[in-house]
């Protein structure tokens, strides 16, 4: 896992999510961010769990969240291999993602 920094991937993911939300006229607030190393036989990266607050038009937010798994994220040195939106019992939004090194 030479040179891979999960925190760098987390910063890049948060920046990409924030930019995507802003482009959709949604305010995204990260309330908690956790990451841990991940590796397979051929790739290395990190798993991320982000608790987020969202503000904006409800229909816009719902559409944005529904489309998030197909969003083409632009991140230097990282690829979003998987991303999912999970809602907790109290309607908070949790985003789970897997980033892999692109080196």
Residue pairs with C-beta under 8 A, 6 or more apart in sequence:
1 37
1 39
1 44
1 101
3 101
3 103
4 37
4 44
4 45
4 46
4 101
4 103
6 35
6 36
6 37
6 46
7 35
8 77
8 78
9 35
9 45
9 46
9 48
9 75
9 78
9 99
9 101
10 33
10 35
10 46
10 48
12 75
12 76
12 77
12 78
12 99
13 48
13 50
13 73
13 75
13 78
13 80
13 97
13 99
14 30
14 33
14 50
15 75
16 73
16 74
16 75
16 80
17 28
17 50
17 52
17 73
17 95
18 28
18 30
20 64
20 68
20 71
20 73
21 27
21 28
21 54
21 64
22 28
24 56
24 60
24 63
24 64
25 56
25 57
25 60
26 54
26 55
26 56
26 60
26 61
26 64
27 54
27 55
27 56
28 52
28 53
28 54
29 52
29 53
29 54
29 55
30 50
30 51
30 52
31 51
31 52
31 53
31 92
32 49
32 50
32 51
33 48
33 49
33 50
33 51
34 48
34 49
34 50
35 46
35 47
35 48
35 49
36 46
36 47
37 44
37 45
37 46
38 44
38 45
38 46
38 47
38 98
38 100
39 45
43 81
43 100
43 101
44 100
44 101
45 78
45 81
45 98
45 99
45 100
45 101
46 98
46 99
47 96
47 97
47 98
48 95
48 96
48 97
48 98
48 99
49 94
49 95
49 96
50 94
50 95
50 96
50 97
51 92
51 93
51 94
52 92
52 93
52 94
52 95
53 92
53 93
54 61
54 65
54 93
65 85
65 93
66 85
68 83
68 85
68 95
69 82
69 83
69 84
69 85
71 83
73 79
73 80
73 83
75 99
75 102
77 101
77 102
77 103
78 99
78 100
78 101
78 102
79 99
79 100
79 101
79 102
80 97
80 98
80 99
81 98
81 99
81 100
82 97
82 98
83 95
83 96
83 97
83 98
84 95
84 96
84 97
85 93
85 94
85 95
86 93
86 94
86 95
86 96
87 93
87 94
88 94
